Amino acid sequence: MWMNKKQKLKASYYNSFFALIVIPILCISLLSIFILRAQMVDSAVLNIRRAQDNIASVLGNEVKDVSLRLSHFIYVNDSEIVRNAARTNSHDPAEKYHYTQILTESFNYAMVPVQDILSAVFYMKSGDHTYMKSDIILNPDQLKTSQWYQEALLEPNVVKVGFYDYSVMNSRKNAYTLTIAAGLSPGPEVDREGVIEMAALFVSSQAGRLMKEYNKESMLGSAMIADKSGHVIFDAEDTKDLLPETITGDEREFSYRINGKRYMRVATVEPVTGLSIISVVSYDTLTSSFNRTAMILIGVVLFLFLLFYLFSSYFLKSIIEPIHNTVEGMRMVEEGNLEVHVQPKGQAELRLMIHSFNSMTRRFKTLMAENEEQQQKKHKAEIRALQSQINPHFLVNSLNSIRFIAQMSKYESIARMAEALIKILSGSFRSNNGFYTLKEELEVLDSFIYLMKIRYSDGFDIVYQVDDACLLALVPRLILQPVVENSIVHGFDAMMEEMGTIWIVGEKKEGFLFLEIRDNGKGMTREEISSLLSDNAKESERRNVGIHNVRTRLSLNYGEQCSFVMESEPGEYTRTLIRIPVSGKENET
């Protein structure tokens, strides 16, 4: 049975260990891996976009530059170059050669020799053409059917741009490069002789070389350029087969699969030409760094789990048996066996706990014995209290007999005094509840006033100003009588001719019952009031036990919710203010 419970405790520990440590760490690790993977992919895509932005910037600037160069070439010196180009359309070889040389010099002067300009060509309406700088390998028929050429014909004097994915020159150096072709068809106001169909400028783009450099970085993928329709116009690495079947310029990035392998396509649109810079990279390449990081993270997690397992094994062996012995000891104590003593074992903290348990058991045994002795004493005290209740009842019964005899002998004053004293004693000896209504309190007070008037020969009067709404409020019994008695005995003792008056005022306001007892007696000084209300004033307590009793009972019943304040002006008045929370008779328990 002990081994069974030990196995249950061990299983409970492992269940808690997996639920609170292993599973949360696994969840956090997996979440971290997913987040890290997404961040690495986003970072790789961001690097690709930066490279594409560089390519797009270079390409856009080159298109703007080649357009400005062609416009400048055509319109410089009031279109002098166009007039010279028109004169090369001659059947006289000498004249044609002469103006071709002039045209070439003008071209070199206007363009400023640079390496990226491949050639400049004037195409005549007669079918002839004139080359400057170098000849090109493009077939005239193929060239004239190009989109850029046709668009330029439709919009005279406007530069149109086209692209070729190879060099238009017979040069191995520029064999696989991007060539920009800019064309302008001069209108009648520019070509007054009307013989030139098209002026074209061919430039080798640096964007193509930049793409080749970026393609060397595997994380940047393979870059290519596509037109607005999605047709690839430049692909130096011949990777367009890795593109999906449909491509639109609006799709910035998305993933797809080809032949079971996952790829990421990232596209950036160049705003000047509307061309798309497209990069294709495999997910394996994008996540290669992530895979290494993930393996390291998994290795760290597994190492942590191994440490946790070793710690758990040590923890169980060092703690499980002492804890189980302590639990068994607690069970025996619960069954009433206080002779239990657990042998201290295990770690220092556990041994201290077991020592404390043994000490607690011994202390509990002692307390049980003391409690039994106290219960016996309490039982004896209750018997004495029951016996003491006979005395008040005896007094009340005796006064009832005196009242009966006085009534029979027609001594009404004695009978009324006995009746008043019976009411006061009945209120004082109530043992079932320390509260009654304010109405009952005033009735007891009336009996006391009656007796005091007989004693003082009607030397004072009492006035009640109590709202009817206050009469059912519950108050501690005999809280007014000691205060009124203080006014009669100490307030009116020095009054000779003036009639003493006591006012009793009661009202409810904001959930509190406010009681005021005011007299027109001799009053008290501040020192006398302080001495009267001081808990340490022994002499005052002997002279005013009633006041001290009232304050103590109010504090015990209501705490800080009540207040008892005395105010006085020597020779004029004394006023006592009592505030207690309102509670009705229907709430009495």
C-alpha positions as CSV (number, residue, x, y, z in Angstrom):
1,M,0.0,0.0,0.0
2,W,2.9,2.4,0.9
3,M,4.5,1.7,-2.5
4,N,1.2,2.2,-4.3
5,K,0.8,5.7,-2.6
6,K,4.4,6.5,-3.4
7,Q,3.9,5.6,-7.1
8,K,0.8,7.8,-7.1
9,L,2.7,10.7,-5.6
10,K,5.5,10.2,-8.1
11,A,3.0,10.0,-11.0
12,S,1.3,13.2,-9.7
13,Y,4.7,15.0,-9.7
14,Y,5.5,13.9,-13.2
15,N,2.1,14.9,-14.5
16,S,2.5,18.3,-12.9
17,F,6.0,18.6,-14.3
18,F,4.9,17.9,-17.8
19,A,1.8,20.1,-17.5
20,L,3.6,23.1,-16.0
21,I,7.1,22.9,-17.4
22,V,7.6,20.5,-20.4
23,I,4.4,21.4,-22.3
24,P,4.8,25.2,-21.8
25,I,8.4,25.1,-22.9
26,L,7.6,23.0,-25.9
27,C,4.8,25.4,-26.9
28,I,7.0,28.4,-26.4
29,S,9.8,26.8,-28.3
30,L,7.6,25.9,-31.3
31,L,6.0,29.4,-31.3
32,S,9.5,30.9,-31.2
33,I,10.6,28.7,-34.1
34,F,7.6,29.7,-36.2
35,I,8.2,33.4,-35.3
36,L,11.9,33.1,-36.1
37,R,11.2,31.4,-39.3
38,A,8.7,34.1,-40.4
39,Q,11.2,36.8,-39.4
40,M,14.1,35.2,-41.3
41,V,11.9,34.8,-44.4
42,D,10.7,38.4,-44.1
43,S,14.3,39.6,-43.7
44,A,15.4,37.6,-46.8
45,V,12.5,39.0,-48.7
46,L,13.4,42.5,-47.5
47,N,16.9,42.1,-48.8
48,I,15.6,40.9,-52.1
49,R,13.4,43.9,-52.3
50,R,16.3,46.2,-51.6
51,A,18.3,44.6,-54.4
52,Q,15.2,45.0,-56.7
53,D,14.9,48.6,-55.7
54,N,18.5,49.2,-56.7
55,I,17.9,47.5,-60.1
56,A,14.7,49.5,-60.6
57,S,16.4,52.7,-59.7
58,V,19.2,52.1,-62.1
59,L,16.9,51.0,-64.9
60,G,14.6,54.0,-64.4
61,N,17.4,56.5,-64.4
62,E,18.9,54.9,-67.6
63,V,15.5,55.1,-69.4
64,K,15.2,58.8,-68.4
65,D,18.8,59.4,-69.5
66,V,18.5,57.7,-72.8
67,S,15.3,59.5,-73.6
68,L,16.9,62.9,-72.7
69,R,20.0,62.0,-74.8
70,L,17.9,61.1,-77.9
71,S,15.8,64.3,-77.5
72,H,18.9,66.4,-77.1
73,F,20.5,64.7,-80.1
74,I,17.4,65.4,-82.3
75,Y,16.6,69.0,-81.3
76,V,20.1,70.4,-80.7
77,N,21.1,73.4,-82.9
78,D,17.6,73.7,-84.3
79,S,17.5,70.1,-85.5
80,E,20.7,70.5,-87.5
81,I,21.6,66.8,-86.9
82,V,18.2,65.8,-88.4
83,R,18.9,67.9,-91.6
84,N,22.3,66.3,-91.9
85,A,20.8,62.9,-91.4
86,A,18.3,63.6,-94.1
87,R,21.1,64.5,-96.6
88,T,22.6,61.1,-96.1
89,N,19.6,59.7,-97.9
90,S,21.4,60.3,-101.2
91,H,22.2,58.1,-104.2
92,D,25.5,59.8,-104.6
93,P,28.1,57.7,-102.5
94,A,30.4,60.7,-102.1
95,E,27.7,62.9,-100.8
96,K,26.3,60.2,-98.6
97,Y,29.8,59.5,-97.1
98,H,30.4,63.2,-96.6
99,Y,27.3,63.8,-94.6
100,T,27.7,60.6,-92.7
101,Q,31.0,61.8,-91.5
102,I,29.5,65.2,-90.5
103,L,26.7,63.3,-88.7
104,T,29.1,61.1,-86.8
105,E,31.2,64.1,-85.7
106,S,28.0,65.8,-84.5
107,F,26.9,62.6,-82.7
108,N,30.3,62.3,-80.9
109,Y,30.2,66.0,-79.9
110,A,26.5,65.9,-78.8
111,M,26.6,62.6,-76.9
112,V,30.0,62.8,-75.3
113,P,31.6,59.4,-75.8
114,V,30.6,57.0,-73.1
115,Q,30.9,53.2,-72.9
116,D,27.2,52.4,-72.5
117,I,26.0,53.9,-75.9
118,L,26.2,51.1,-78.4
119,S,24.9,52.8,-81.5
120,A,22.6,55.5,-83.1
121,V,20.7,54.9,-86.3
122,F,18.5,57.0,-88.6
123,Y,16.0,54.9,-90.6
124,M,14.7,56.5,-93.8
125,K,11.3,56.2,-95.3
126,S,13.0,54.9,-98.4
127,G,14.2,51.8,-96.5
128,D,17.8,53.1,-96.2
129,H,19.5,53.7,-92.9
130,T,22.5,55.5,-91.5
131,Y,24.6,54.2,-88.5
132,M,26.7,56.3,-86.1
133,K,29.4,54.8,-83.8
134,S,28.8,51.2,-84.7
135,D,26.6,49.0,-86.8
136,I,24.0,46.7,-85.1
137,I,23.0,43.2,-85.9
138,L,19.2,43.7,-85.7
139,N,17.4,42.9,-88.9
140,P,15.5,46.0,-90.1
141,D,12.3,44.1,-90.6
142,Q,12.5,42.6,-87.1
143,L,13.3,46.0,-85.6
144,K,10.5,47.8,-87.4
145,T,7.9,45.3,-86.1
146,S,9.0,45.9,-82.5
147,Q,6.4,47.4,-80.2
148,W,8.5,50.4,-79.3
149,Y,9.1,51.2,-83.0
150,Q,5.4,51.0,-83.8
151,E,4.5,53.2,-80.8
152,A,7.0,55.8,-81.8
153,L,5.5,55.9,-85.3
154,L,2.1,56.5,-83.9
155,E,3.2,59.4,-81.7
156,P,5.7,61.6,-83.6
157,N,8.3,63.6,-81.7
158,V,7.7,61.4,-78.6
159,V,10.4,59.1,-77.3
160,K,9.4,55.4,-76.9
161,V,11.6,52.8,-75.2
162,G,12.1,49.1,-75.8
163,F,14.3,46.4,-74.4
164,Y,16.4,43.4,-75.8
165,D,17.8,40.6,-73.7
166,Y,21.0,40.5,-75.7
167,S,23.5,43.0,-77.2
168,V,22.6,44.4,-80.5
169,M,26.3,44.5,-81.4
170,N,28.7,41.8,-82.6
171,S,30.6,41.8,-79.3
172,R,31.1,38.8,-77.0
173,K,31.7,41.1,-74.1
174,N,28.1,42.3,-74.2
175,A,26.6,39.1,-75.5
176,Y,24.2,38.5,-72.5
177,T,23.3,42.0,-71.5
178,L,20.2,44.2,-71.4
179,T,20.0,46.6,-74.2
180,I,17.7,49.7,-74.1
181,A,16.4,51.0,-77.4
182,A,14.9,54.5,-77.6
183,G,13.1,55.7,-80.7
184,L,11.7,59.0,-81.9
185,S,9.8,59.6,-85.1
186,P,10.5,63.2,-86.2
187,G,7.4,65.1,-87.4
188,P,7.3,67.6,-90.3
189,E,8.2,70.5,-88.0
190,V,11.5,68.6,-87.2
191,D,12.2,66.8,-90.4
192,R,11.2,69.4,-93.0
193,E,12.4,67.3,-95.9
194,G,10.2,64.4,-94.7
195,V,12.7,61.6,-95.4
196,I,13.5,60.3,-91.9
197,E,11.2,57.6,-90.4
198,M,12.9,57.0,-87.1
199,A,15.9,58.1,-85.0
200,A,17.0,55.3,-82.7
201,L,19.5,55.2,-79.8
202,F,20.8,51.8,-78.4
203,V,22.3,51.8,-74.9
204,S,23.8,48.9,-72.9
205,S,22.0,48.9,-69.5
206,Q,24.0,48.7,-66.2
207,A,20.9,47.1,-64.7
208,G,21.6,43.8,-66.5
209,R,25.1,43.7,-65.1
210,L,23.8,44.6,-61.6
211,M,21.3,41.7,-61.8
212,K,24.1,39.3,-62.7
213,E,26.0,40.5,-59.6
214,Y,23.0,40.0,-57.4
215,N,22.3,36.6,-58.9
216,K,25.6,35.4,-57.5
217,E,24.1,35.8,-54.0
218,S,21.9,32.7,-53.5
219,M,19.8,34.4,-50.8
220,L,18.8,37.0,-53.4
221,G,17.6,34.4,-55.8
222,S,17.5,34.7,-59.6
223,A,16.4,38.1,-61.0
224,M,14.7,38.8,-64.3
225,I,12.7,41.6,-65.9
226,A,9.1,41.2,-67.2
227,D,7.0,43.7,-69.1
228,K,3.5,44.8,-68.2
229,S,1.9,41.7,-69.7
230,G,4.1,39.4,-67.6
231,H,6.4,38.4,-70.5
232,V,10.0,38.0,-69.5
233,I,12.2,40.3,-71.5
234,F,15.5,39.7,-69.7
235,D,16.6,36.5,-68.0
236,A,20.4,36.2,-67.7
237,E,20.3,33.0,-65.7
238,D,17.6,31.3,-67.8
239,T,15.4,30.7,-64.7
240,K,12.1,31.8,-66.2
241,D,10.9,28.2,-66.2
242,L,10.8,28.4,-62.4
243,L,8.0,31.1,-62.7
244,P,4.4,30.1,-62.3
245,E,2.2,30.0,-65.4
246,T,0.4,33.3,-64.7
247,I,2.3,36.5,-63.6
248,T,0.8,39.9,-63.1
249,G,2.5,43.0,-62.1
250,D,0.1,43.5,-59.1
251,E,1.3,40.4,-57.3
252,R,4.2,41.6,-55.2
253,E,5.1,38.3,-53.6
254,F,3.7,34.8,-53.2
255,S,4.8,31.2,-52.8
256,Y,4.1,28.3,-55.1
257,R,5.3,24.8,-55.9
258,I,6.9,23.5,-59.1
259,N,7.7,19.8,-59.4
260,G,7.1,19.4,-55.6
261,K,9.6,22.1,-54.7
262,R,8.5,25.3,-53.0
263,Y,9.6,28.7,-54.4
264,M,9.1,32.3,-53.4
265,R,8.4,34.9,-56.1
266,V,9.1,38.6,-55.2
267,A,8.3,41.4,-57.7
268,T,8.9,45.1,-57.7
269,V,7.4,47.4,-60.4
270,E,9.7,50.1,-61.9
271,P,7.4,53.2,-62.0
272,V,9.0,54.9,-65.1
273,T,8.7,52.0,-67.5
274,G,6.1,49.8,-65.7
275,L,8.5,46.9,-65.9
276,S,8.6,44.3,-63.1
277,I,11.8,43.2,-61.5
278,I,11.1,39.6,-60.5
279,S,13.2,37.4,-58.3
280,V,12.7,33.7,-57.8
281,V,14.3,31.9,-54.8
282,S,13.7,28.5,-53.3
283,Y,12.4,28.2,-49.8
284,D,15.2,25.9,-49.0
285,T,17.6,28.7,-49.7
286,L,15.5,31.2,-47.7
287,T,15.3,29.0,-44.7
288,S,18.8,27.6,-44.7
289,S,20.0,30.0,-42.0
290,F,16.8,29.3,-40.1
291,N,17.3,25.6,-40.2
292,R,20.7,25.9,-38.6
293,T,19.3,28.2,-35.9
294,A,16.3,25.9,-35.3
295,M,18.6,22.9,-34.9
296,I,20.6,24.8,-32.3
297,L,17.4,25.9,-30.5
298,I,16.1,22.4,-30.5
299,G,19.4,21.1,-29.1
300,V,19.3,23.6,-26.3
301,V,15.7,22.7,-25.4
302,L,16.6,18.9,-25.4
303,F,19.6,19.7,-23.2
304,L,17.3,21.6,-20.8
305,F,14.9,18.7,-20.7
306,L,17.8,16.4,-19.9
307,L,18.8,18.6,-17.0
308,F,15.2,18.8,-15.8
309,Y,14.9,15.0,-15.9
310,L,18.1,14.6,-13.9
311,F,17.0,17.2,-11.4
312,S,13.6,15.5,-11.1
313,S,15.1,12.1,-10.4
314,Y,17.3,13.5,-7.7
315,F,14.4,15.6,-6.3
316,L,12.1,12.5,-6.1
317,K,14.7,10.3,-4.5
318,S,15.6,12.9,-1.9
319,I,12.1,14.2,-1.1
320,I,9.4,11.7,-2.0
321,E,10.0,9.3,1.0
322,P,10.2,12.0,3.7
323,I,7.1,13.8,2.3
324,H,5.2,10.5,2.2
325,N,6.1,9.7,5.8
326,T,5.0,13.1,6.8
327,V,1.7,12.7,4.9
328,E,1.1,9.3,6.6
329,G,1.8,10.9,10.0
330,M,-0.8,13.6,9.2
331,R,-3.3,11.0,8.3
332,M,-2.8,9.2,11.6
333,V,-3.2,12.5,13.4
334,E,-6.4,13.1,11.5
335,E,-7.7,9.7,12.7
336,G,-7.0,10.8,16.3
337,N,-3.7,9.2,17.0
338,L,-1.6,11.9,18.8
339,E,1.2,9.5,19.6
340,V,2.6,9.8,16.1
341,H,6.4,10.5,15.7
342,V,7.9,10.8,12.2
343,Q,11.6,10.0,11.8
344,P,13.4,13.0,10.3
345,K,15.0,12.2,6.9
346,G,15.9,14.0,3.7
347,Q,17.1,17.5,3.1
348,A,17.7,20.0,5.9
349,E,14.4,21.8,5.1
350,L,12.5,18.6,5.2
351,R,14.0,17.5,8.4
352,L,13.1,20.9,9.9
353,M,9.5,20.5,8.6
354,I,9.3,17.0,10.2
355,H,10.7,18.4,13.5
356,S,8.0,21.1,13.3
357,F,5.4,18.5,12.6
358,N,6.4,16.4,15.6
359,S,6.5,19.5,17.8
360,M,3.1,20.5,16.5
361,T,1.7,17.1,17.3
362,R,3.0,17.3,20.8
363,R,1.7,20.8,21.2
364,F,-1.7,19.8,19.8
365,K,-1.9,17.0,22.3
366,T,-1.1,19.5,25.1
367,L,-3.7,21.9,23.8
368,M,-6.3,19.2,23.6
369,A,-5.8,18.4,27.3
370,E,-5.9,22.1,28.2
371,N,-9.0,22.6,26.1
372,E,-10.7,19.7,27.9
373,E,-9.8,21.3,31.3
374,Q,-11.2,24.7,30.1
375,Q,-14.4,23.1,28.9
376,Q,-14.9,21.6,32.4
377,K,-14.3,25.0,34.0
378,K,-16.7,26.6,31.5
379,H,-19.3,24.1,32.4
380,K,-19.0,24.9,36.1
381,A,-19.2,28.6,35.3
382,E,-22.4,28.1,33.4
383,I,-23.9,26.3,36.3
384,R,-22.9,29.2,38.6
385,A,-24.4,31.7,36.1
386,L,-27.7,29.8,36.0
387,Q,-27.8,29.8,39.8
388,S,-27.1,33.5,39.9
389,Q,-30.1,34.2,37.6
390,I,-32.3,33.2,40.6
391,N,-31.4,36.4,42.5
392,P,-32.8,39.0,39.9
393,H,-36.0,37.0,39.6
394,F,-36.3,36.8,43.3
395,L,-35.9,40.6,43.5
396,V,-38.6,41.2,40.8
397,N,-41.0,38.7,42.4
398,S,-40.5,40.4,45.8
399,L,-41.1,43.9,44.4
400,N,-44.3,42.5,42.7
401,S,-45.4,41.3,46.1
402,I,-44.6,44.7,47.7
403,R,-46.6,46.5,44.9
404,F,-49.5,44.2,45.4
405,I,-49.6,44.8,49.2
406,A,-49.3,48.6,48.6
407,Q,-52.2,48.5,46.2
408,M,-54.3,46.5,48.6
409,S,-53.4,49.0,51.4
410,K,-54.2,51.9,49.0
411,Y,-50.6,53.3,49.1
412,E,-50.6,54.2,45.4
413,S,-47.3,56.1,45.6
414,I,-45.5,53.1,47.0
415,A,-47.1,50.9,44.4
416,R,-46.1,53.2,41.5
417,M,-42.5,53.3,42.9
418,A,-42.4,49.5,43.1
419,E,-43.8,49.3,39.5
420,A,-41.2,51.8,38.2
421,L,-38.4,49.9,39.9
422,I,-39.7,46.6,38.5
423,K,-39.5,48.1,34.9
424,I,-35.9,49.3,35.5
425,L,-34.8,45.9,36.9
426,S,-36.6,44.0,34.1
427,G,-34.7,46.1,31.6
428,S,-31.4,45.6,33.4
429,F,-31.7,41.8,33.7
430,R,-32.6,41.0,30.2
431,S,-30.2,38.2,29.2
432,N,-31.4,37.1,25.8
433,N,-30.5,40.3,23.9
434,G,-28.6,43.4,24.7
435,F,-30.8,45.5,22.4
436,Y,-34.4,46.8,22.4
437,T,-36.3,49.6,20.7
438,L,-35.8,53.3,21.5
439,K,-39.5,53.3,22.6
440,E,-38.8,50.6,25.2
441,E,-35.7,52.5,26.3
442,L,-37.8,55.7,26.8
443,E,-40.3,53.7,28.8
444,V,-37.6,52.4,31.2
445,L,-36.2,56.0,31.3
446,D,-39.7,57.3,32.3
447,S,-39.8,54.9,35.3
448,F,-36.3,56.1,36.3
449,I,-37.5,59.8,36.0
450,Y,-40.5,59.0,38.1
451,L,-38.3,57.6,40.9
452,M,-35.9,60.6,40.7
453,K,-38.7,63.1,40.8
454,I,-39.9,61.6,44.0
455,R,-36.3,61.8,45.4
456,Y,-35.8,65.4,44.3
457,S,-39.3,66.6,45.0
458,D,-40.1,67.4,41.4
459,G,-37.1,69.7,41.3
460,F,-36.6,69.2,37.5
461,D,-38.6,68.6,34.4
462,I,-37.9,66.5,31.2
463,V,-38.9,67.3,27.6
464,Y,-39.0,64.7,24.8
465,Q,-38.4,65.8,21.2
466,V,-38.1,62.4,19.5
467,D,-39.3,61.7,16.0
468,D,-41.8,58.9,15.7
469,A,-39.6,57.4,12.9
470,C,-36.9,56.7,15.6
471,L,-39.1,54.8,18.0
472,L,-38.6,51.4,16.4
473,A,-34.8,51.8,16.0
474,L,-32.8,49.2,18.0
475,V,-30.4,50.6,20.6
476,P,-28.3,49.0,23.4
477,R,-30.3,48.9,26.6
478,L,-29.9,51.6,29.2
479,I,-27.8,54.0,27.2
480,L,-29.9,57.1,28.2
481,Q,-30.5,56.4,31.9
482,P,-26.8,56.8,33.0
483,V,-26.5,60.1,31.0
484,V,-29.8,61.5,32.4
485,E,-28.8,60.4,35.9
486,N,-25.5,62.3,35.5
487,S,-27.4,65.4,34.6
488,I,-29.8,65.1,37.6
489,V,-27.2,64.1,40.2
490,H,-24.3,66.4,39.1
491,G,-25.9,69.0,36.9
492,F,-28.8,70.1,39.2
493,D,-27.2,69.7,42.6
494,A,-26.1,73.4,42.9
495,M,-29.3,74.9,41.5
496,M,-31.4,76.6,44.2
497,E,-34.4,78.4,42.7
498,E,-34.1,77.8,39.0
499,M,-36.0,74.8,37.6
500,G,-33.8,72.1,36.1
501,T,-34.8,70.9,32.6
502,I,-33.6,67.9,30.6
503,W,-34.2,67.7,26.8
504,I,-34.2,64.3,25.0
505,V,-33.9,64.8,21.2
506,G,-33.9,62.0,18.7
507,E,-33.8,62.0,14.9
508,K,-32.8,59.7,12.0
509,K,-30.6,61.1,9.2
510,E,-28.4,59.5,6.5
511,G,-28.6,56.0,8.0
512,F,-27.7,57.1,11.6
513,L,-29.8,57.6,14.8
514,F,-28.8,60.9,16.5
515,L,-29.6,61.2,20.2
516,E,-29.1,64.4,22.2
517,I,-29.4,64.7,26.0
518,R,-29.1,68.4,27.1
519,D,-29.6,70.0,30.5
520,N,-29.5,73.6,31.9
521,G,-27.4,72.6,34.9
522,K,-24.2,73.9,36.3
523,G,-22.1,72.5,33.4
524,M,-18.5,71.3,33.4
525,T,-15.1,72.6,32.5
526,R,-13.1,71.0,29.7
527,E,-10.8,69.4,32.3
528,E,-13.8,67.8,34.0
529,I,-15.1,66.5,30.7
530,S,-11.7,65.1,29.7
531,S,-11.4,63.4,33.1
532,L,-14.9,62.0,32.9
533,L,-14.3,60.5,29.4
534,S,-10.7,59.3,30.0
535,D,-10.4,55.6,30.3
536,N,-7.5,56.0,32.8
537,A,-9.3,58.4,35.1
538,K,-9.9,56.0,38.1
539,E,-11.5,58.6,40.3
540,S,-13.9,59.6,37.5
541,E,-14.8,56.0,36.9
542,R,-15.8,55.6,40.5
543,R,-18.0,58.6,40.3
544,N,-19.4,58.0,36.8
545,V,-19.4,54.3,36.2
546,G,-22.6,54.6,34.1
547,I,-21.0,57.0,31.5
548,H,-17.9,54.7,31.2
549,N,-20.2,51.7,30.8
550,V,-22.3,53.4,28.0
551,R,-19.2,54.4,26.1
552,T,-17.7,51.0,26.3
553,R,-20.8,49.1,25.2
554,L,-21.3,51.5,22.2
555,S,-17.7,51.0,21.2
556,L,-18.0,47.2,21.5
557,N,-21.3,47.1,19.5
558,Y,-20.5,49.6,16.7
559,G,-16.8,50.2,16.7
560,E,-15.8,53.4,14.7
561,Q,-19.4,53.8,13.3
562,C,-20.6,55.3,16.6
563,S,-19.7,58.5,18.5
564,F,-20.2,59.7,22.1
565,V,-19.4,63.4,22.6
566,M,-20.0,65.6,25.6
567,E,-20.0,69.4,25.4
568,S,-20.6,71.9,28.2
569,E,-20.4,75.5,29.2
570,P,-19.9,76.1,32.9
571,G,-23.0,77.7,34.5
572,E,-25.1,77.2,31.3
573,Y,-25.6,73.7,30.0
574,T,-24.2,70.2,29.4
575,R,-25.0,68.4,26.1
576,T,-24.3,64.8,25.3
577,L,-24.4,63.7,21.6
578,I,-24.7,60.0,20.6
579,R,-24.6,58.7,17.0
580,I,-25.2,55.1,16.2
581,P,-26.1,53.2,12.9
582,V,-29.8,52.7,12.4
583,S,-31.2,49.2,12.7
584,G,-34.9,48.4,12.9
585,K,-36.7,45.9,15.1
586,E,-37.5,43.7,12.2
587,N,-33.7,43.1,11.8
588,E,-33.3,41.9,15.4
589,T,-31.8,38.5,15.7
